[in-house]
Amino acid sequence: MAEPAPAPGQGGAVGLILARPARLLSVEPFFMEFIGGIEERLAERDMGVLLHIVDSPAAEVAAYERWAARGLVDAVAVVNLRAGDERPAVLARLGLPAVLVGTWPGDPAAPAVRTDDAAPVHEALARLLDLGHRRVARISGPPDLLHTRARTAALEEGCRRAGIAPPVVLAGDYSREAGAELTARLLGAADPPTAVLYDNDAMAVAGLEAAKGLDVAVPADVSLVAWDDSTLCRLASPPLTTMSVDVHQYGTAVAEAVLERVEGRPVAERWSPAARYVARGSTARPGVRAGV
């Protein structure tokens, strides 16, 4: 005889849905570290993460509806917030407590672990300007994501303030394939950039390999900066300069906010750990090899 479904709010789990190809999880360390931080904090309360991977926003909404009907989770963490995102309103309608991961400007209001996406971009650009770079490009994540838009806007603003040409921005999907293809497109242009900023580590490592395949020297001909530090970045040759975030601590902060939400307590304002510039061998003055 089948066991009855648990009552709402007694699932003993926090739901996390990723609307992205499952293959990306094996090459992008971010979410594994992020989930590890959530799990570590939840384990103290004998709770865990219910991870579900879907292929579309519609499938994500359908999953929330199933979870709410069956009482499978106590709350959800909502990641990769999008322009015009319907998920906060859907979760409010379903009565599923939620914590938004990132800054959400719309209604309905919901507790969020906020992220400053602009300041790290300004820092990275300032470092590149100090090195003498004046032609800067960006390989971003999907353009409908709010943090993608915030980073792109920050780079465009920074270039205007510096009096240099607007950045060339190409949108990818966080995959190695996108990193390689888009880097080759940038470096094959008539007036290629001397510096490229990437939205994750997987695309940056692939971009480094693409540059080598084109006989473009890194960092003598082009400097590369990844977002999110990882073993991939540190073991690359040359090691990649990054905007490094304590992703594990980020996950812990989200878990603490979720626990407050589940327990009916006021949710304290929290921010993700600040990204910081970590210089390695993939950045230098244009035309100069690292360490020279």
N, C-alpha and C positions, 0 to 999 in steps of 0.2 A: 504494500500500500504506500502510495507516494506521500511524502511528508508535506504538510501545508506550507505555503510560502510564508516567510516571516512578515510580521506587521511592519508598516512603514516606520523607518527610523530605528529598526532593530537588525539591519543587515550586517553590522559589524565591519563595514567596509566604506572606503571613499572611492567613488567612481572617477575614472579618468579615461576619456575617449580621445583618440588621435585619429583625425580624418586625414590620413596620408598613406602612401604606399608602405606596406609592411617591410619591404626590402630596405627602406631607408633606415630603419632602426638598427640594422646590423652594421651600418657604416657611419652613423652619426651618434657619437657618444652622449650628446646632450641629454636626451630623455632618459637614458639608463642612469646617469648620475642624478638627474632630477627626481626620478622615481625612488632611487635609493635614499635620498634625503627625506622624502615623504614617508617611506616605509620605516625608516629608523625611528622617526618621531611617533608614528602611529603604533608601532610595536609596543611602546610603553603603555598603551591603553588597550592592548590586545585587539588591535584593529589592523586592517591591511588595505591594499589597493586593489580594486577591481579594474584591470586594464582591458580596454576593448579597442580594437583597430577597425576603422570603417573606411569606405572608399569615397564617401561624399558627405556634404553637410546634411542632406536629407536623411541619410542612414544614421547619422549621429542623433538627430532629433528623434527618430524612431526608436533608437536605443534608450534614450532618456525616458520616453513614454513607457517602454517595457519595464525599465528599472523602477519607475514610480509605481506602476500597477502591481508589481510583484514585491515591492519593499526590499529590493536587493541591496541598496546602498543607503547610508545615512546622510550623505552629502556628495557633491561633485566638485571637482576642480576643473575650471573651464580654461583651456589654453588656446593660444593662437587666435586671439580676438580679431575679428574681421570688421571692415567697414560695413555698416548696415546689418550687423550680426543679430540674428533673431534668437540666439540661445538664451541670453538673460531673460527675455520675456517668456520664452517657452518654459524655462525652469521655474519662473515665478508662477506661471499658470498651473504647472504640475505640482507645486508645493514642495519641490526638491530644494533643500538648502544648497546654496552655491557660493563658491569663492572664485572670483575672477582673477586670472593670472595675467597681470598687465594692467595698464591704465585704460579704463573704460569711460568714455565721455558721455554716453547716452543714458537713457532711462529704460527699464527701471534701475534705480540705483541698487548696487549689491556690494558686499564687502569685496575688497580687492587687495592683492599684494602688488603694489604698483612698481613700475619700472621707468627709470629715466633713460630713454633711448637716445636723447639728443646730446647730452653732455659727453658721453664716451666718443661719439662721432667727432665732436668739436676737438676733443683731445687728440684723437688719431690724426685729424687733419692738421692740427697745429704742429704735431711732431713731424709730419711729412713736409709741411711748409718750411720748418726749421732746417730740414735736410736739403731744401732747394727744389722740391717738386712743385711743378706748376700745371701739369696735365694729370688730373686724377680721375679715376673711374671707379665704379662700384658694381659688383655683381651681387644682387640682392636675392632675398627669398621672394615668395609669391607677393605680387603687388597689392593684393586685397587685404593683407595682414596689416593691422594698425601699427605694429612695431616696425614693419618694413617701411611704411609711409613716413613714420616719424624719423627714422634714420636717414632716409633719402632727403627729406625736407631739411634736416640738420646739415647734411653735406652740401646741399645746394645753397643754403643760407651762408654757410662758412666760406664757400668759394666766392660768393658775391662780396662778402665783407673783405676777403683777401684781395679782391680785384683780379682774380684769375678766371679762366674760362669755366663755364658750367661743367659739372662732371658728366661724363657719359655713364648712364645707368642702364644695365641690362638685367632683366629679371630671370631668376632661375627657380629651381624647386628643391634646393638643398642637396641634390644628388651629385655624385662624382661626375656623372655624364654631363650635367649642366655646367659644372665648374670647368671642365675641360673644353667643352664646345664654346662657351661664352668667352673664356680667356683667349682661345685661339682667334675668335672674331675680333676681340679688342686689339690683340697684338698684330693682327694682319691688316689693321686699318692704315690709311695713308699717314696719319699723324697719331701714332699709338700713345697711350698714356705712359707716364713714367712710374706711376703708382696705382695699385688696384686694391680696393678694400672689399672683402668678402663677408657675407652674412653668416657663414658657419665654417667649421674647420674642414669638413669633407670637400666642399667646393674649392677651398683654398689649396689643399694638398693636391687635388686634381689639376688646379690651375698651375701649380708649380711644375707638375709633370708635363703639362701641355707646353709651358714655356721652354722647358728643356728640349722637348721634341721639335720645337721650332728654332732651336739654337739661339734662343733669347736668354741672356745670362741674368740670373737672379742673385744679387740685387743690382748688378752693374747696369743692366739695361732696363729693368723694371723692379720696383719694390712691391712686395706683397704683404698684406695685413689680414689675418683671419679674425673672425669673431668666435669666441668660445675657445679657450685653451683646452688641449687634450694631449694624450700621448701621441696622436697622429702628428700634431704640430711640433712637438719636441723631438720626435725621431726623424722628421723630414730632413732632407739635405739640400740646402741649408735649413736649419731649424726656423720655423715660421714665427715672425713677430705676431702678437695677438692682442686683442682686447679680451683680457682674461676675466671671467666671472666665476665666483665660487658657486657652482651650480648645485652642489650638494646642500649648501646652506640655503640656497634659494628654495629647494624642495622642503627643507625643514621649516622655513618661514611659512610656506603654503600650508603645511600640515598643522602648524600651530593655529593659523587662522581658521582652518577647517574644524579643528577641535573646538574652538570657541563657538563657532557657528552651530555645531552639533549639540553642544551643551547649553545652548540658549544664552550664552554670555555675550556682552558687547564685544565686537571684533575690533581689536586694536589696529590702528593704521600701521601698515608694514610696507617696506620697500625691499625690492630685491637687492642683493649685494651689488655695489657699484662695479662696473667694468673698469679695469685699469689696463693701461698700455704696458705691455711687456716686450721690450725690444730684443730681438734675436737677429739671426744672420740673414733674414730675407729683406731687410730694409737698410738702405744706405743712401748717401748722396748720389744723384744721377751720374752715371759714368764711373762710379767708384765702387770697388768691391768691399764687402764688409770687412772691417778690421784694418783697412788700408788708410 
